[in-house]
Amino acid sequence: MADDKRKSIPPSLDQEIGKFDSTKLNKTEVVEKNSLPSVEAIAQEKTIQNIEAFDKGQLRPTKTEEKNPLPDAATIDQEKKGK
């Protein structure tokens, strides 16, 4: 697959990529800033907020209404004729 991508690169650009010296790049240290919580932290959150004890029966059912329906074919034809 890498060969397929390489074939689509113009030859002049391919030569420039071949000449690139990666030793001139600055060294960087990768630091993970947004790590996922541990299993213990998740378990503690569940007990603090009583998620497991929540009664779903207290929720009320809702009906979803489409407020901005798309126009049908007849409406589109009518708008085309009006322009």
Buried (B, 14 or more C-beta within 10 A) or exposed (E): EEEEEEEEEEEEEEEEEEEEEEEEEEEEEEEEEEEEEEEEEEEEEEEEEEEEEEEEEEEEEEEEEEEEEEEEEEEEEEEEEEE
